[in-house]
């Protein structure tokens, strides 16, 4: 993988870069937000690791700017701020994952590999290249979602979440199923990451339309029905 690391702490940056390179990955490093944003918008990466508190431009502003430019490169936010509100704000800014400092390198690299794999997974051999639910259409090959002919811009995690739910249309998908199949977590991270992403997805595919696509099944999970 080719990774972008935006981290101003020299010791942390060295630790991450060394570990990633030993694992066979390429790492570009920026020690401030301005240079980080430049690299993020001019180079192509498989994933980004972005510190939240940076000189010149903070990490959340970087991610918002990148997303505003239509760049869907998966981004993991690193931060010493670990309260629920901090994590929610990070995810809502466009981050795909959030890891609190101090962290174990094994967890960091596992999360990055999952993000990159989910973003670049090979779907060309899928038996279905288009999936429908009511007036919503997902094109897997073009990685495009439309509702009533209106193009809906989804981030990589939102796309993967909707894809999994459409593949299980008519069935209740539980939180455990989503954690295992969309996030590749085989444990409960004890966060509201699913709720946040479902909320973001609903805001894009349901808000402003006559009827919701995603329905909550209280105490069980979520379901998509025609």
ZAZA-610153 format. One record per residue: x, y, z of N, C-alpha, C in turn; residue number from 1. Coordinates in steps of 0.02 Angstrom, whole numbers, plus 50000, padded with zeros to 5 digits. Each point is the difference from the previous one (the first is absolute). Example, Ala and Ser with C-alpha at 12.3 -4.5 7.8 and 13.67 -1.06 7.14 Angstrom:
! ZAZA-610153
NODE | n_px | n_py | n_pz | ca_px | ca_py | ca_pz | c_px | c_py | c_pz | gupa
NODE | 50660 | 49716 | 50390 | 49955 | 50059 | 50000 | 50045 | 50060 | 50000 | 1
NODE | 49982 | 50053 | 49964 | 50042 | 50059 | 50003 | 49961 | 50055 | 50037 | 2
This chain:
! ZAZA-610153
NODE | n_px | n_py | n_pz | ca_px | ca_py | ca_pz | c_px | c_py | c_pz | gupa
NODE | 50042 | 49940 | 50000 | 49958 | 50060 | 50000 | 50044 | 50062 | 50000 | 1
NODE | 49972 | 50053 | 49970 | 50032 | 50065 | 50005 | 49959 | 50042 | 50049 | 2
NODE | 50031 | 50021 | 50054 | 49965 | 50034 | 50054 | 50024 | 50072 | 50008 | 3
NODE | 49954 | 50043 | 50021 | 50017 | 50068 | 50019 | 49993 | 50007 | 50075 | 4
NODE | 50053 | 50019 | 50033 | 50000 | 50011 | 50072 | 50008 | 50075 | 50013 | 5
NODE | 49951 | 50029 | 50034 | 50003 | 50071 | 50018 | 50002 | 50003 | 50076 | 6
NODE | 50059 | 50011 | 50027 | 50013 | 49996 | 50072 | 50058 | 50046 | 50018 | 7
NODE | 49988 | 50045 | 50048 | 50051 | 50049 | 50018 | 50047 | 49977 | 50055 | 8
NODE | 49982 | 49948 | 50036 | 50043 | 49973 | 50052 | 50053 | 49956 | 49967 | 9
NODE | 50063 | 50022 | 50002 | 50054 | 49965 | 49964 | 50008 | 49929 | 50024 | 10
NODE | 49993 | 49989 | 50065 | 50010 | 49933 | 50028 | 49944 | 49952 | 49977 | 11
NODE | 49938 | 50024 | 50002 | 49943 | 49960 | 49978 | 50005 | 49986 | 49925 | 12
NODE | 50018 | 50052 | 49962 | 50006 | 49992 | 49927 | 50053 | 49949 | 49982 | 13
NODE | 50057 | 50003 | 50035 | 50054 | 49953 | 49986 | 49979 | 49929 | 50017 | 14
NODE | 49965 | 49993 | 50055 | 49975 | 49934 | 50023 | 49953 | 49969 | 49948 | 15
NODE | 49952 | 50041 | 49976 | 49952 | 49975 | 49951 | 50034 | 49986 | 49933 | 16
NODE | 50040 | 50047 | 49977 | 50034 | 49991 | 49935 | 50043 | 49938 | 49999 | 17
NODE | 50040 | 49991 | 50053 | 50044 | 49943 | 50004 | 49961 | 49934 | 49998 | 18
NODE | 49946 | 49997 | 50040 | 49960 | 49940 | 50002 | 49966 | 49985 | 49933 | 19
NODE | 49973 | 50051 | 49968 | 49966 | 49991 | 49936 | 50049 | 49978 | 49946 | 20
NODE | 50059 | 50030 | 50000 | 50050 | 49981 | 49950 | 50025 | 49929 | 50011 | 21
NODE | 50006 | 49980 | 50063 | 50020 | 49931 | 50015 | 49947 | 49950 | 49977 | 22
NODE | 49938 | 50024 | 49998 | 49945 | 49957 | 49976 | 49993 | 50002 | 49924 | 23
NODE | 50045 | 50037 | 49967 | 50001 | 50001 | 49928 | 49960 | 50055 | 49967 | 24
NODE | 49980 | 50050 | 50039 | 49960 | 50054 | 49972 | 50043 | 50062 | 49987 | 25
NODE | 49977 | 50042 | 49955 | 50033 | 50064 | 49984 | 49966 | 50055 | 50041 | 26
NODE | 50040 | 50043 | 50031 | 49972 | 50053 | 50042 | 50027 | 50068 | 49980 | 27
NODE | 49955 | 50046 | 49984 | 50018 | 50071 | 49993 | 49979 | 50035 | 50064 | 28
NODE | 50044 | 50042 | 50026 | 49987 | 50033 | 50064 | 49999 | 50075 | 49994 | 29
NODE | 49950 | 50031 | 50030 | 49997 | 50073 | 50007 | 49993 | 50017 | 50073 | 30
NODE | 50038 | 50050 | 50024 | 49999 | 50016 | 50071 | 49957 | 50061 | 50016 | 31
NODE | 49960 | 50023 | 49952 | 49953 | 50055 | 50013 | 49940 | 49993 | 49954 | 32
NODE | 49946 | 50032 | 50018 | 49938 | 49993 | 49963 | 50002 | 50026 | 49929 | 33
NODE | 50035 | 50055 | 49989 | 50003 | 50031 | 49934 | 50033 | 49953 | 49950 | 34
NODE | 50058 | 49974 | 50019 | 50036 | 49954 | 49955 | 49961 | 49935 | 49992 | 35
NODE | 49967 | 49978 | 50054 | 49961 | 49940 | 49997 | 49943 | 50006 | 49950 | 36
NODE | 49965 | 50056 | 50001 | 49945 | 50011 | 49954 | 50025 | 50002 | 49928 | 37
NODE | 50058 | 50031 | 49990 | 50029 | 50003 | 49932 | 50013 | 49929 | 49973 | 38
NODE | 50031 | 49958 | 50041 | 50013 | 49932 | 49979 | 49936 | 49960 | 49988 | 39
NODE | 49952 | 50010 | 50044 | 49937 | 49963 | 49995 | 49962 | 50017 | 49937 | 40
NODE | 50008 | 50060 | 49975 | 49962 | 50022 | 49941 | 50040 | 49996 | 49935 | 41
NODE | 50065 | 49985 | 50005 | 50040 | 49997 | 49939 | 50028 | 49930 | 49986 | 42
NODE | 49999 | 49957 | 50050 | 50025 | 49931 | 49992 | 49944 | 49950 | 50012 | 43
NODE | 50011 | 49939 | 49977 | 49949 | 49948 | 50009 | 50024 | 49952 | 50054 | 44
NODE | 49957 | 49987 | 50050 | 50017 | 49957 | 50055 | 49946 | 49947 | 50010 | 45
NODE | 50021 | 49945 | 50031 | 49952 | 49947 | 50017 | 49964 | 50016 | 50065 | 46
NODE | 50033 | 50039 | 50043 | 49969 | 50020 | 50064 | 50040 | 50057 | 50030 | 47
NODE | 49968 | 50037 | 50045 | 50033 | 50055 | 50035 | 49995 | 49990 | 50075 | 48
NODE | 50053 | 50018 | 50035 | 49999 | 50001 | 50074 | 50010 | 50073 | 50019 | 49
NODE | 49950 | 50029 | 50032 | 50000 | 50072 | 50012 | 49994 | 50015 | 50074 | 50
NODE | 50051 | 50033 | 50027 | 49996 | 50023 | 50069 | 49948 | 50056 | 50003 | 51
NODE | 49965 | 50004 | 50056 | 49946 | 50049 | 50004 | 50027 | 50071 | 50014 | 52
NODE | 50048 | 50005 | 50046 | 50026 | 50066 | 50018 | 50067 | 50011 | 49966 | 53
NODE | 50001 | 50046 | 49952 | 50059 | 50012 | 49959 | 50014 | 50074 | 49994 | 54
NODE | 50062 | 50020 | 49989 | 50014 | 50071 | 49986 | 49976 | 50019 | 49930 | 55
NODE | 49980 | 50063 | 49994 | 49980 | 50031 | 49937 | 49929 | 49981 | 49977 | 56
NODE | 49981 | 49937 | 50008 | 49932 | 49978 | 49982 | 49985 | 49936 | 50037 | 57
NODE | 49943 | 49996 | 50035 | 49986 | 49940 | 50039 | 49976 | 49943 | 49956 | 58
NODE | 50004 | 49940 | 50027 | 49985 | 49940 | 49962 | 49929 | 49997 | 49973 | 59
NODE | 49951 | 50022 | 50039 | 49931 | 49997 | 49977 | 49989 | 50046 | 49941 | 60
NODE | 50033 | 50058 | 50000 | 49994 | 50046 | 49944 | 50031 | 49970 | 49938 | 61
NODE | 50055 | 49964 | 50008 | 50031 | 49966 | 49943 | 49951 | 49951 | 49969 | 62
NODE | 49971 | 49958 | 50042 | 49954 | 49949 | 49975 | 49939 | 50031 | 49966 | 63
NODE | 49972 | 50051 | 50031 | 49943 | 50034 | 49970 | 50018 | 50029 | 49932 | 64
NODE | 50059 | 50029 | 49995 | 50022 | 50029 | 49936 | 50009 | 49947 | 49947 | 65
NODE | 50030 | 49944 | 50020 | 50011 | 49944 | 49954 | 49933 | 49973 | 49975 | 66
NODE | 49954 | 49990 | 50047 | 49934 | 49974 | 49981 | 49963 | 50050 | 49955 | 67
NODE | 50007 | 50064 | 50016 | 49968 | 50051 | 49959 | 50025 | 50001 | 49929 | 68
NODE | 50061 | 49976 | 49989 | 50029 | 49997 | 49934 | 49983 | 49934 | 49964 | 69
NODE | 49959 | 49959 | 50033 | 49979 | 49938 | 49969 | 50047 | 49942 | 50010 | 70
NODE | 50050 | 50008 | 50043 | 50049 | 49948 | 50014 | 49972 | 49953 | 50054 | 71
NODE | 49994 | 49935 | 49985 | 49971 | 49952 | 50047 | 50052 | 49954 | 50031 | 72
NODE | 50064 | 50019 | 49997 | 50052 | 49959 | 50030 | 49984 | 49988 | 50074 | 73
NODE | 50000 | 49937 | 50022 | 49984 | 49986 | 50071 | 50047 | 50037 | 50047 | 74
NODE | 49972 | 50028 | 50053 | 50040 | 50040 | 50047 | 49988 | 49975 | 50071 | 75
NODE | 50054 | 49985 | 50034 | 49997 | 49983 | 50071 | 50026 | 50059 | 50040 | 76
NODE | 49961 | 50022 | 50049 | 50019 | 50056 | 50042 | 50035 | 49975 | 50062 | 77
NODE | 50059 | 50029 | 50015 | 50036 | 49986 | 50062 | 49990 | 50059 | 50046 | 78
NODE | 49984 | 49988 | 50063 | 49990 | 50056 | 50046 | 50006 | 49978 | 50072 | 79
NODE | 50023 | 50047 | 50041 | 50001 | 49990 | 50072 | 49932 | 50014 | 50030 | 80
NODE | 49955 | 50029 | 49959 | 49932 | 50016 | 50022 | 49956 | 49938 | 49989 | 81
NODE | 49981 | 49968 | 50055 | 49966 | 49936 | 49993 | 49929 | 49998 | 50025 | 82
NODE | 49970 | 50057 | 50018 | 49931 | 49999 | 50023 | 49953 | 49984 | 49941 | 83
NODE | 49941 | 49977 | 50016 | 49952 | 49981 | 49948 | 49987 | 50058 | 49952 | 84
NODE | 49990 | 50060 | 50027 | 49986 | 50058 | 49958 | 50058 | 50014 | 49953 | 85
NODE | 50061 | 49989 | 50023 | 50059 | 50011 | 49958 | 50001 | 49950 | 49942 | 86
NODE | 49985 | 49937 | 50015 | 50000 | 49949 | 49948 | 49944 | 50012 | 49950 | 87
NODE | 49942 | 50019 | 50025 | 49944 | 50014 | 49955 | 50016 | 50058 | 49954 | 88
NODE | 50030 | 50052 | 50027 | 50018 | 50058 | 49960 | 50050 | 49981 | 49946 | 89
NODE | 50047 | 49957 | 50018 | 50050 | 49977 | 49952 | 49969 | 49961 | 49943 | 90
NODE | 49954 | 49955 | 50017 | 49967 | 49959 | 49948 | 49955 | 50043 | 49956 | 91
NODE | 49966 | 50047 | 50031 | 49955 | 50044 | 49962 | 50039 | 50048 | 49955 | 92
NODE | 50062 | 50011 | 50015 | 50041 | 50044 | 49957 | 50020 | 49965 | 49936 | 93
NODE | 49989 | 49934 | 49997 | 50019 | 49962 | 49940 | 50049 | 49945 | 50014 | 94
NODE | 50021 | 49992 | 50063 | 50045 | 49946 | 50018 | 49966 | 49932 | 49995 | 95
NODE | 50038 | 49949 | 49980 | 49972 | 49933 | 49995 | 50011 | 49959 | 50063 | 96
NODE | 50049 | 50020 | 50040 | 50014 | 49965 | 50063 | 50035 | 50049 | 50046 | 97
NODE | 50002 | 49983 | 50064 | 50027 | 50046 | 50051 | 50037 | 49958 | 50051 | 98
NODE | 50064 | 50015 | 50010 | 50041 | 49963 | 50048 | 50029 | 50048 | 50051 | 99
NODE | 49991 | 49984 | 50063 | 50022 | 50044 | 50054 | 50072 | 49985 | 50021 | 100
NODE | 50039 | 50052 | 50011 | 50068 | 49993 | 50027 | 49997 | 49992 | 50076 | 101
NODE | 50044 | 49961 | 50029 | 50050 | 49957 | 49968 | 49968 | 49939 | 49970 | 102
NODE | 50032 | 49971 | 49950 | 49971 | 49944 | 49964 | 50053 | 49945 | 49990 | 103
NODE | 49976 | 49941 | 49984 | 50044 | 49944 | 49983 | 50010 | 50000 | 49924 | 104
NODE | 50062 | 49994 | 49978 | 50013 | 50001 | 49928 | 49962 | 49945 | 49964 | 105
NODE | 49994 | 49941 | 50032 | 49965 | 49944 | 49968 | 49928 | 50019 | 49984 | 106
NODE | 49968 | 50038 | 50045 | 49931 | 50021 | 49987 | 49998 | 50052 | 49944 | 107
NODE | 50048 | 50046 | 50000 | 50002 | 50052 | 49948 | 50006 | 49968 | 49931 | 108
NODE | 50048 | 49956 | 49992 | 50011 | 49971 | 49933 | 49942 | 49956 | 49980 | 109
NODE | 49968 | 49966 | 50048 | 49942 | 49959 | 49984 | 49943 | 50043 | 49974 | 110
NODE | 49989 | 50056 | 50034 | 49945 | 50045 | 49980 | 50014 | 50030 | 49931 | 111
NODE | 50062 | 50020 | 49987 | 50018 | 50030 | 49936 | 49992 | 49949 | 49944 | 112
NODE | 50023 | 49939 | 50011 | 49993 | 49948 | 49949 | 49926 | 49985 | 49985 | 113
NODE | 49959 | 50002 | 50052 | 49928 | 49989 | 49991 | 49970 | 50056 | 49958 | 114
NODE | 50017 | 50062 | 50016 | 49974 | 50057 | 49963 | 50019 | 49996 | 49926 | 115
NODE | 50064 | 49986 | 49988 | 50024 | 49997 | 49931 | 49968 | 49942 | 49962 | 116
NODE | 49992 | 49943 | 50034 | 49970 | 49942 | 49968 | 49926 | 50013 | 49984 | 117
NODE | 49965 | 50031 | 50046 | 49929 | 50014 | 49988 | 49992 | 50050 | 49943 | 118
NODE | 50045 | 50048 | 49997 | 49995 | 50051 | 49948 | 50016 | 49973 | 49931 | 119
NODE | 50050 | 49956 | 49997 | 50022 | 49976 | 49935 | 49983 | 49929 | 49985 | 120
NODE | 49950 | 49973 | 50034 | 49983 | 49930 | 49990 | 49978 | 49987 | 49928 | 121
NODE | 50017 | 49941 | 49974 | 49985 | 49981 | 49931 | 49927 | 49977 | 49996 | 122
NODE | 49960 | 50037 | 49964 | 49929 | 49981 | 49994 | 49983 | 49981 | 49928 | 123
NODE | 50051 | 49997 | 49956 | 49987 | 49986 | 49930 | 49971 | 49931 | 49988 | 124
NODE | 50012 | 49954 | 50048 | 49975 | 49933 | 49991 | 49933 | 49988 | 50034 | 125
NODE | 49973 | 50052 | 50028 | 49935 | 49993 | 50035 | 49946 | 49980 | 49950 | 126
NODE | 49955 | 49957 | 50023 | 49948 | 49977 | 49955 | 49952 | 50056 | 49982 | 127
NODE | 49992 | 50049 | 50045 | 49957 | 50057 | 49987 | 50044 | 50063 | 49998 | 128
NODE | 49990 | 50039 | 49948 | 50037 | 50063 | 49997 | 49955 | 50060 | 50017 | 129
NODE | 49935 | 49987 | 50002 | 49953 | 50053 | 50019 | 49951 | 49971 | 50051 | 130
NODE | 49984 | 50039 | 50050 | 49951 | 49980 | 50050 | 49949 | 50055 | 50009 | 131
NODE | 49938 | 49980 | 50011 | 49944 | 50047 | 50005 | 49962 | 49991 | 50065 | 132
NODE | 49973 | 50055 | 50024 | 49953 | 50000 | 50056 | 49954 | 50060 | 49990 | 133
NODE | 49937 | 49986 | 49987 | 49952 | 50054 | 49984 | 50028 | 50041 | 49942 | 134
NODE | 50009 | 50066 | 50010 | 50024 | 50042 | 49946 | 50075 | 50016 | 50006 | 135
NODE | 50035 | 49959 | 50039 | 50072 | 50008 | 50008 | 50037 | 49947 | 49960 | 136
NODE | 50053 | 50020 | 49966 | 50040 | 49954 | 49960 | 50074 | 50007 | 50018 | 137
NODE | 50033 | 49944 | 50012 | 50072 | 49999 | 50013 | 50035 | 49964 | 49942 | 138
NODE | 50048 | 50033 | 49969 | 50040 | 49971 | 49947 | 50068 | 49983 | 50030 | 139
NODE | 50014 | 49935 | 50007 | 50062 | 49979 | 50033 | 50062 | 50013 | 49958 | 140
NODE | 49993 | 49992 | 49934 | 50059 | 50010 | 49957 | 50019 | 50074 | 49996 | 141
NODE | 49950 | 50042 | 49992 | 50014 | 50072 | 49997 | 50007 | 50031 | 50069 | 142
NODE | 49983 | 49961 | 50052 | 50000 | 50024 | 50069 | 49959 | 50065 | 50005 | 143
NODE | 49938 | 49993 | 49977 | 49956 | 50058 | 49997 | 49932 | 49982 | 50029 | 144
NODE | 49970 | 50047 | 50037 | 49934 | 49990 | 50029 | 49954 | 50057 | 49978 | 145
NODE | 49940 | 49980 | 49978 | 49951 | 50050 | 49979 | 49933 | 49985 | 50033 | 146
NODE | 49962 | 50053 | 50014 | 49932 | 49992 | 50023 | 49956 | 50048 | 49962 | 147
NODE | 49949 | 49974 | 49968 | 49956 | 50039 | 49956 | 50042 | 50037 | 49948 | 148
NODE | 50052 | 49966 | 49977 | 50043 | 50029 | 49948 | 50050 | 50050 | 50026 | 149
NODE | 49997 | 50015 | 50065 | 50046 | 50049 | 50030 | 50062 | 49966 | 50027 | 150
NODE | 50058 | 50022 | 49977 | 50063 | 49971 | 50022 | 50013 | 50017 | 50073 | 151
NODE | 50019 | 49949 | 50040 | 50013 | 50009 | 50071 | 50073 | 49985 | 50013 | 152
NODE | 50035 | 50048 | 50028 | 50071 | 49993 | 50014 | 50011 | 49966 | 50067 | 153
NODE | 50028 | 49940 | 49998 | 50013 | 49962 | 50061 | 50074 | 49991 | 50011 | 154
NODE | 50021 | 50003 | 50063 | 50069 | 49985 | 50017 | 50009 | 49924 | 49998 | 155
NODE | 50063 | 49978 | 50000 | 50014 | 49928 | 49991 | 49965 | 49957 | 50052 | 156
NODE | 50000 | 50021 | 50063 | 49968 | 49960 | 50052 | 49924 | 49999 | 49992 | 157
NODE | 49972 | 50057 | 49981 | 49927 | 50004 | 49989 | 49980 | 49955 | 49942 | 158
NODE | 50041 | 49999 | 49948 | 49986 | 49958 | 49942 | 50001 | 49926 | 50020 | 159
NODE | 50052 | 49981 | 50038 | 50006 | 49930 | 50022 | 49942 | 49980 | 50045 | 160
NODE | 49978 | 50046 | 50043 | 49945 | 49987 | 50045 | 49935 | 49989 | 49961 | 161
NODE | 49987 | 50044 | 49953 | 49939 | 49994 | 49959 | 50003 | 49937 | 49957 | 162
NODE | 50058 | 49985 | 49972 | 50008 | 49940 | 49959 | 49983 | 49937 | 50040 | 163
NODE | 50026 | 49995 | 50060 | 49986 | 49941 | 50041 | 49926 | 49994 | 50017 | 164
NODE | 49969 | 50057 | 50015 | 49929 | 49998 | 50018 | 49957 | 49982 | 49939 | 165
NODE | 50019 | 50024 | 49941 | 49963 | 49983 | 49940 | 50008 | 49926 | 49982 | 166
NODE | 50059 | 49973 | 50012 | 50011 | 49929 | 49987 | 49958 | 49957 | 50046 | 167
NODE | 49979 | 50028 | 50056 | 49958 | 49965 | 50048 | 49930 | 50031 | 50004 | 168
NODE | 49978 | 50028 | 49944 | 49935 | 50033 | 49997 | 49944 | 49953 | 50022 | 169
NODE | 49956 | 50027 | 50042 | 49945 | 49960 | 50025 | 50016 | 49962 | 50063 | 170
NODE | 50063 | 50003 | 50022 | 50021 | 49966 | 50061 | 50026 | 50051 | 50051 | 171
NODE | 49990 | 49987 | 50062 | 50027 | 50044 | 50052 | 50075 | 49988 | 50006 | 172
NODE | 50038 | 50053 | 49996 | 50073 | 49995 | 50012 | 50015 | 50028 | 50069 | 173
NODE | 50034 | 49961 | 50040 | 50014 | 50020 | 50069 | 50064 | 50041 | 50003 | 174
NODE | 50012 | 50031 | 50058 | 50062 | 50038 | 50011 | 50061 | 49954 | 49993 | 175
NODE | 49994 | 49939 | 50026 | 50056 | 49953 | 49995 | 50015 | 49983 | 49927 | 176
NODE | 49948 | 49990 | 49961 | 50010 | 49986 | 49928 | 50035 | 50058 | 49965 | 177
NODE | 49980 | 50061 | 50016 | 50031 | 50059 | 49970 | 50072 | 50008 | 50022 | 178
NODE | 50013 | 49990 | 50064 | 50069 | 50005 | 50025 | 50045 | 49950 | 49965 | 179
NODE | 49976 | 49939 | 49991 | 50041 | 49947 | 49972 | 50008 | 50007 | 49924 | 180
NODE | 49948 | 50021 | 49966 | 50001 | 49999 | 49927 | 50016 | 50067 | 49967 | 181
NODE | 49990 | 50055 | 50035 | 50016 | 50065 | 49972 | 50064 | 50028 | 50031 | 182
NODE | 50007 | 49991 | 50065 | 50060 | 50025 | 50035 | 50054 | 49945 | 50009 | 183
NODE | 49981 | 49938 | 49990 | 50045 | 49943 | 50010 | 50023 | 49996 | 50073 | 184
NODE | 49958 | 50022 | 50046 | 50014 | 49993 | 50071 | 49966 | 49936 | 50025 | 185
NODE | 50037 | 49959 | 50034 | 49971 | 49939 | 50029 | 49997 | 50007 | 50076 | 186
NODE | 49987 | 50062 | 50020 | 49991 | 50017 | 50070 | 49960 | 50065 | 50001 | 187
NODE | 49971 | 50016 | 50056 | 49962 | 50062 | 50007 | 50047 | 50055 | 50023 | 188
NODE | 50013 | 50051 | 49958 | 50047 | 50053 | 50019 | 49972 | 50048 | 50053 | 189
NODE | 49938 | 49988 | 50021 | 49967 | 50041 | 50052 | 49996 | 50074 | 49980 | 190
NODE | 49985 | 50012 | 49936 | 49989 | 50068 | 49976 | 49933 | 50001 | 49963 | 191
NODE | 49977 | 50060 | 49983 | 49938 | 50006 | 49962 | 50015 | 50011 | 49926 | 192
NODE | 50055 | 49970 | 49976 | 50021 | 50011 | 49931 | 49945 | 49980 | 49950 | 193
NODE | 49963 | 49947 | 50014 | 49947 | 49978 | 49955 | 49944 | 50052 | 49998 | 194
NODE | 49979 | 50023 | 50059 | 49946 | 50050 | 50003 | 50019 | 50063 | 49962 | 195
NODE | 50062 | 50021 | 50007 | 50023 | 50061 | 49965 | 49997 | 49991 | 49925 | 196
NODE | 50025 | 49943 | 49976 | 50001 | 49989 | 49928 | 49930 | 49988 | 49971 | 197
NODE | 49957 | 49966 | 50037 | 49931 | 49992 | 49978 | 49966 | 50068 | 49995 | 198
NODE | 50012 | 50042 | 50050 | 49971 | 50067 | 50000 | 50024 | 50041 | 49939 | 199
NODE | 50065 | 49996 | 49986 | 50027 | 50035 | 49942 | 49972 | 49973 | 49935 | 200
NODE | 49993 | 49934 | 49996 | 49973 | 49970 | 49940 | 49927 | 50020 | 49990 | 201
NODE | 49961 | 49999 | 50054 | 49930 | 50019 | 49995 | 49992 | 50073 | 49977 | 202
NODE | 50044 | 50043 | 50025 | 49996 | 50070 | 49981 | 50010 | 50010 | 49925 | 203
NODE | 50035 | 49952 | 49969 | 50014 | 50006 | 49929 | 49948 | 49965 | 49956 | 204
NODE | 49977 | 49940 | 50021 | 49956 | 49962 | 49956 | 49926 | 50006 | 50018 | 205
NODE | 49984 | 50025 | 50059 | 49930 | 50004 | 50022 | 49974 | 50072 | 50005 | 206
NODE | 50043 | 50045 | 50024 | 49977 | 50069 | 50011 | 49979 | 50033 | 49935 | 207
NODE | 49940 | 50028 | 50000 | 49975 | 50034 | 49941 | 49961 | 49956 | 49952 | 208
NODE | 49996 | 49935 | 50016 | 49962 | 49954 | 49958 | 49936 | 49979 | 50037 | 209
NODE | 49952 | 49973 | 49962 | 49934 | 49986 | 50027 | 50000 | 49947 | 50055 | 210
NODE | 50039 | 49948 | 49992 | 50000 | 49945 | 50049 | 50071 | 49977 | 50014 | 211
NODE | 50013 | 49978 | 50061 | 50068 | 49979 | 50018 | 50017 | 49932 | 49970 | 212
NODE | 50064 | 49991 | 49983 | 50025 | 49936 | 49974 | 50020 | 49955 | 50059 | 213
NODE | 50032 | 50031 | 50050 | 50025 | 49961 | 50057 | 49950 | 50005 | 50058 | 214
NODE | 49982 | 49943 | 50027 | 49953 | 49999 | 50057 | 50034 | 49968 | 50060 | 215
NODE | 49991 | 50030 | 50058 | 50027 | 49972 | 50062 | 49953 | 49948 | 50028 | 216
NODE | 50026 | 49943 | 50017 | 49961 | 49948 | 50034 | 50023 | 50001 | 50073 | 217
NODE | 49960 | 50029 | 50042 | 50019 | 50013 | 50069 | 50024 | 49937 | 50035 | 218
NODE | 50059 | 50005 | 50030 | 50028 | 49944 | 50037 | 50032 | 49946 | 49958 | 219
NODE | 49998 | 50009 | 49933 | 50027 | 49949 | 49956 | 50053 | 50028 | 49952 | 220
NODE | 49984 | 50052 | 49963 | 50048 | 50028 | 49953 | 49965 | 50043 | 49948 | 221
NODE | 50017 | 49989 | 49936 | 49974 | 50042 | 49946 | 49978 | 49955 | 49943 | 222
NODE | 49955 | 50026 | 49959 | 49977 | 49962 | 49943 | 49985 | 50047 | 49941 | 223
NODE | 50013 | 49976 | 49940 | 49982 | 50035 | 49939 | 49947 | 49957 | 49964 | 224
NODE | 49943 | 50032 | 49985 | 49947 | 49965 | 49965 | 49980 | 50042 | 49940 | 225
NODE | 49972 | 49966 | 49948 | 49974 | 50037 | 49942 | 49937 | 50037 | 50019 | 226
